[in-house]
Amino acid sequence: RNLFPLAPREICVAALAASARQAPTAPLAIAVGGGRTTPVTLVVAPGTRIRFENRDPFTHKLYAVGQATFPPGEIARAGFRDWTVPASGKFEIRDELSPSVRSFIVVEPNVAAVAFPGRDGAFTFPNLPDGDYTLKAFVSGAPAGAPITAAVRGGNLELKDPLVLAEPDKKADAAKGAK
């Protein structure tokens, strides 16, 4: 089975503040179902609790690659498993029973909020306080494109430059023009 990327699942845009932020008290949910996790990439502050929710009709056995704090553990149908992420870093979550299930947790001390673009590429940060931020996009746990500066004034997000995740494929564009 071949899985293809879908922007709302694969891309996470993080708004980073100038100073470190405290982890939220409620767990952040990652759904496990249909051979994937949603979202695939999540950016959080250190100490954030993640809740993996099994939405499949069968058991999953998730673990963090090379991380003793999240060893393989079963999640029954309609069950969940919590994990509190350690200090900064990137963690890959896998499933021993379903190899296509893969998730990435990126821990950044200054993350103020995250957003997931829709199919049209639009994204919003609800309730982001006024201030200056750096926006950074992540795909499969890795930074994508160059970070940009942004400001929130009166609840409106003002981008100084567009957020570009990848440069256009000039060879493919040239081949299309030649036809």
Secondary structure, 3 states (H helix, E strand, C coil): CCCCCCHHHHEEEEEECCCCCCCCCCCEEEEEECCEEECCEEEECCCCEEEEEECCCCCEEEEECCCCCCCCEEECCCCEEEEECCCCEEEEEEECCCCCCEEEEEECCCEEEEECCCCCCCCCCCCCCCEEEEEEEEECCEEEEEEEEEEEECCEEEECCCCCCCCCCHHHHHHHHHC
